[in-house]
Amino acid sequence: MAILIDKKTKVLVQGITGKEGTRATEQMLSYGTAVLAGVTPGKGGQELLGVKVFNSIKEALLKNPEINATSICVPGAFAKNAILEAIENKIPLIHVLTEHIPIADTAYCFAKARKIGVRIVGPSSIGIISPGVSKLGSIGGPDPSFSFSKGKIGLISKSGGMTSEIALILKKAGLGVSTAVGIGGDVIIGSTFADLFPLFEEDHATSGIIIFGEIGGSYENDFAKLIRDKNPAFPVAAFISGLFAQKLPEDLALGHAGAIIEKGNSSRAEKIRELRKAGVLIANTPDQLAGFF
């Protein structure tokens, strides 16, 4: 089994004719993901990598009503309209690869998605992969098998690069991944650690969870509270990046938009303290994570 995506996932790519959209489409097709259609306004009727391009999601759904996921790869300036179009057409799973989306646009889209009842992963999400089954987005690059092997560890990460790095660490240790989700590192994200944990908890193919977090925001603390309340039967481990940032001033943005050191509970030390109190196993370096399973 897997969460979010499987062999029944039928994908639409918004912004398919752009550089990022084309690259993601090529990688998904190569991995065996069923990419049924693409959307680029004004380019309907074209074909890319054997995938038909439409002017709108509505047109794509008329020809491919089985579509149940979309990967949004449009430039930041057009992302709000692309996300809203997917929401209005009730695509159940909306993956947003696009970076640098204004916070106000993101918040507006998320409010709409909650009202309609669809899930957003991202923005700034490298993607989702269930090894050997399907992938959505650019996660794992052109050859995901280099890092990702099938296994029983669920992986949720704010960092796209570290998603593959941790998967490779697990692979070298003789372990593997049930599903890996790059949730993105923006200030506001559509699916958090706490949002995704119940899906992994219900997945019989998952027997442990790893999260990769960082300084800034409260998503790791929200996760700690959830774990404390649920007391899961399987191991939960975490690595929180940002050790060097402990000597830097507060209110300083570092890398991801969400990595802003604030007063309160957003520092690395505070997050680790809350996670440990909840029973989460803390790795001092990523290569220690495999030893917890």
PEKADA-V137709 format. One record per residue. N is the residue number from 1. PHI is phi in degrees with one decimal (none if undefined). OMEGA is omega as a letter, one per 20 degrees, with the letter a starting at -180 (* if undefined). D_CENTER is the distance of its C-alpha to the mean C-alpha in Angstrom with 2 decimals. Layout:
{{N/PHI/OMEGA/D_CENTER} {N/PHI/OMEGA/D_CENTER}}
This chain:
{{1/none/r/17.93} {2/-159.7/r/14.15} {3/-113.0/r/11.74} {4/70.7/a/10.27} {5/-130.9/r/11.63} {6/-157.5/a/15.03} {7/-66.3/a/18.15} {8/-88.7/a/18.74} {9/-74.3/a/15.71} {10/-117.9/a/17.41} {11/-106.3/r/15.58} {12/-113.3/r/16.70} {13/-115.3/r/15.85} {14/-90.6/a/16.78} {15/85.8/a/18.38} {16/-62.8/a/19.06} {17/-86.2/r/22.18} {18/-78.5/a/20.76} {19/-58.9/a/20.09} {20/-69.4/r/16.28} {21/-64.6/r/16.44} {22/-64.0/a/19.12} {23/-63.4/r/17.46} {24/-63.0/r/14.24} {25/-62.7/r/16.69} {26/-60.0/a/18.92} {27/-68.3/r/16.39} {28/-64.1/r/15.14} {29/-61.5/r/18.82} {30/-61.9/a/19.84} {31/-85.2/r/17.54} {32/98.9/r/19.06} {33/-68.5/r/16.51} {34/-82.8/r/18.67} {35/-93.8/a/18.27} {36/-93.2/a/21.07} {37/-160.7/r/21.31} {38/-131.1/r/20.43} {39/-130.7/r/21.32} {40/-142.9/a/22.99} {41/-54.2/r/25.70} {42/90.0/a/29.07} {43/-120.1/r/28.22} {44/-59.7/a/28.55} {45/98.9/r/30.66} {46/-80.1/r/29.34} {47/-137.6/a/27.68} {48/-131.3/r/25.12} {49/54.8/a/24.69} {50/82.8/a/26.34} {51/-103.9/a/23.96} {52/-75.9/a/25.81} {53/-104.8/r/24.94} {54/-121.3/r/25.67} {55/-80.7/a/26.39} {56/-151.7/r/24.40} {57/-65.7/r/22.07} {58/-57.3/r/25.20} {59/-65.9/a/27.01} {60/-63.5/a/24.24} {61/-71.3/r/24.16} {62/-62.5/a/27.95} {63/-89.9/a/27.90} {64/-135.6/a/24.76} {65/-65.6/a/24.59} {66/-81.3/r/22.45} {67/-57.3/a/19.28} {68/-132.9/r/16.62} {69/-154.3/r/13.37} {70/-135.4/r/12.96} {71/-115.2/a/11.10} {72/-97.5/a/12.41} {73/-124.6/a/13.72} {74/-84.6/r/16.66} {75/-60.5/a/18.06} {76/-54.2/a/17.34} {77/-65.2/a/20.74} {78/-106.5/a/20.08} {79/-66.1/a/16.56} {80/-56.4/a/18.00} {81/-64.6/r/20.28} {82/-66.6/r/17.80} {83/-65.4/a/15.44} {84/-63.4/r/18.66} {85/-63.7/r/20.01} {86/-66.3/r/17.16} {87/-64.2/a/17.63} {88/-63.0/r/21.38} {89/-92.2/r/21.24} {90/56.3/r/19.31} {91/-69.2/a/16.56} {92/-62.4/a/14.95} {93/-124.8/a/11.29} {94/-115.0/r/10.36} {95/-96.8/a/7.49} {96/-114.6/r/8.44} {97/-76.6/a/8.70} {98/-54.7/r/11.74} {99/-105.8/r/12.59} {100/60.3/r/15.59} {101/-85.0/r/15.61} {102/-55.6/a/18.36} {103/-57.8/a/17.56} {104/-62.1/r/20.14} {105/-64.9/r/18.61} {106/-61.3/a/15.18} {107/-60.8/a/17.14} {108/-62.2/a/19.33} {109/-64.8/a/16.70} {110/-65.6/r/15.02} {111/-63.0/r/18.57} {112/-65.2/a/19.29} {113/-64.1/r/16.32} {114/-62.7/a/17.42} {115/-65.6/a/20.93} {116/-79.0/a/20.28} {117/91.9/r/18.06} {118/-114.0/a/14.99} {119/-101.6/r/11.31} {120/-111.9/r/9.04} {121/-115.2/a/5.26} {122/118.4/j/5.78} {123/-76.0/a/8.22} {124/59.4/a/8.15} {125/-94.7/r/4.68} {126/-66.6/r/6.12} {127/135.9/a/4.85} {128/-134.2/r/5.56} {129/-142.2/r/9.04} {130/-113.6/a/11.96} {131/-51.3/r/14.53} {132/78.1/a/17.61} {133/-117.0/a/16.46} {134/-166.8/r/13.92} {135/-142.6/a/10.99} {136/-126.0/a/9.22} {137/97.4/a/9.07} {138/-101.1/a/10.50} {139/-56.7/r/8.89} {140/83.0/r/12.12} {141/67.3/a/14.29} {142/-71.0/r/17.39} {143/-134.0/a/18.07} {144/-59.1/a/15.21} {145/-65.1/r/18.12} {146/-63.2/a/19.14} {147/-105.2/a/16.44} {148/-101.7/r/15.07} {149/-119.6/a/17.67} {150/-70.7/a/17.74} {151/-166.1/a/18.30} {152/-119.3/a/17.90} {153/-103.5/r/15.47} {154/-82.1/a/12.14} {155/-128.0/r/9.74} {156/-126.4/a/7.25} {157/-139.9/r/7.13} {158/-77.7/a/7.55} {159/-104.4/r/8.98} {160/-64.5/a/8.21} {161/-64.0/a/11.78} {162/-73.7/r/11.97} {163/-60.4/r/9.39} {164/-69.8/a/12.09} {165/-62.7/a/14.85} {166/-67.0/r/14.39} {167/-60.0/r/14.13} {168/-67.2/r/17.33} {169/-59.4/r/18.96} {170/-65.0/a/18.54} {171/-60.4/a/19.86} {172/-65.2/r/22.84} {173/-89.3/a/23.60} {174/81.8/r/23.90} {175/-108.5/r/20.79} {176/-161.0/a/17.66} {177/-116.1/r/14.28} {178/-79.2/r/14.06} {179/-146.9/r/10.34} {180/-116.6/a/7.64} {181/-126.7/r/3.97} {182/-87.8/a/2.83} {183/-87.2/a/3.14} {184/87.6/a/5.91} {185/-116.5/r/9.49} {186/-76.4/r/11.40} {187/-59.5/r/14.15} {188/-118.5/r/12.84} {189/-127.5/a/9.30} {190/-75.4/r/9.05} {191/-132.3/a/7.61} {192/-93.9/r/8.87} {193/-53.7/a/9.90} {194/-67.5/r/12.92} {195/-66.5/a/11.54} {196/-87.3/a/9.83} {197/-54.6/a/12.76} {198/-59.0/r/15.29} {199/-67.4/r/13.60} {200/-66.3/a/13.76} {201/-62.1/a/17.19} {202/-86.8/a/18.43} {203/-85.9/a/17.34} {204/-66.8/r/20.53} {205/-85.9/a/18.95} {206/-108.4/r/17.16} {207/-124.8/r/19.63} {208/-175.1/a/17.77} {209/-131.8/r/14.64} {210/-122.6/r/13.56} {211/-118.2/r/11.65} {212/-111.4/a/11.62} {213/-115.9/a/12.62} {214/-155.9/r/14.93} {215/-65.4/r/17.77} {216/93.0/r/17.72} {217/72.4/a/16.87} {218/-126.5/a/17.16} {219/-63.4/r/13.84} {220/-67.7/r/15.03} {221/-68.5/r/18.41} {222/-62.4/r/17.27} {223/-65.0/r/15.69} {224/-59.1/r/19.04} {225/-63.3/r/20.98} {226/-62.2/a/19.22} {227/-65.0/r/19.89} {228/-61.6/a/23.40} {229/-73.7/a/24.05} {230/-86.2/a/22.77} {231/48.4/a/24.09} {232/-62.6/a/22.17} {233/-78.3/a/24.29} {234/-104.9/a/21.99} {235/-68.9/r/21.11} {236/-126.0/a/18.24} {237/-125.4/a/17.83} {238/-148.8/r/16.32} {239/-124.8/r/16.73} {240/-112.1/a/16.91} {241/-80.7/r/17.53} {242/110.1/a/20.13} {243/-57.3/a/23.47} {244/-64.2/a/25.21} {245/-73.6/a/24.30} {246/-64.0/a/26.61} {247/-98.1/a/29.53} {248/-96.0/a/28.19} {249/-65.0/r/29.10} {250/-70.7/r/27.17} {251/59.6/a/25.44} {252/-113.1/r/24.36} {253/-78.7/a/21.12} {254/-135.4/r/19.74} {255/68.8/a/17.17} {256/-63.0/a/14.13} {257/-60.3/a/15.41} {258/-82.6/a/14.60} {259/-87.5/r/16.53} {260/-114.4/r/19.86} {261/-75.9/a/22.41} {262/-122.7/r/24.11} {263/-69.9/r/26.95} {264/116.8/a/26.14} {265/-121.2/a/23.35} {266/-101.2/r/20.81} {267/-77.5/r/22.36} {268/-61.1/a/21.29} {269/-61.3/a/24.47} {270/-68.7/r/24.10} {271/-66.9/r/20.59} {272/-61.9/r/21.84} {273/-60.5/a/24.91} {274/-67.5/r/23.18} {275/-65.7/r/20.92} {276/-62.8/r/24.08} {277/-60.8/r/26.02} {278/-84.2/a/23.60} {279/94.3/r/24.17} {280/-76.1/r/20.96} {281/-80.7/a/21.90} {282/-106.5/r/21.40} {283/-93.6/r/21.36} {284/-79.8/r/23.27} {285/-137.5/a/21.77} {286/-56.2/a/18.76} {287/-70.3/r/21.34} {288/-83.4/a/22.62} {289/-61.5/a/19.59} {290/-61.9/a/20.86} {291/-68.0/a/24.16} {292/-85.4/a/22.96} {293/-123.7/*/22.54}}
